[in-house]
Amino acid sequence: MIYLLAFFCSPLALLLTGKPISAMFNFILYVLSIAFWITIIFHSVGLALWAIGVLHAVLAIHDTREARRARRIVAAYRARN
């Protein structure tokens, strides 16, 4: 579900994941993409910036989930030994 939110509103998805610095960077990309979409001349640049923002959000969310999973595995291993 968070990946779907990252597709439509990537800064909010990053905030909900707990990455405020990445969310600020992504918000700047998001605003720039909207500004370029409004202009007719640089319409494709806006699409590219939006795609970069979505890709950044998806990769950051995936990285956070993998780190959380690794911490759980290490904690379970330490509790067992």
Secondary structure, 3 states (H helix, E strand, C coil): CHHHHHHHCHHHHHHHHCCHHHHHHHHHHHHHHHHHHHCCCCHHHHHHHHHHHHHHHHHHHHHHHHHHHHHHHHHHHHHHC
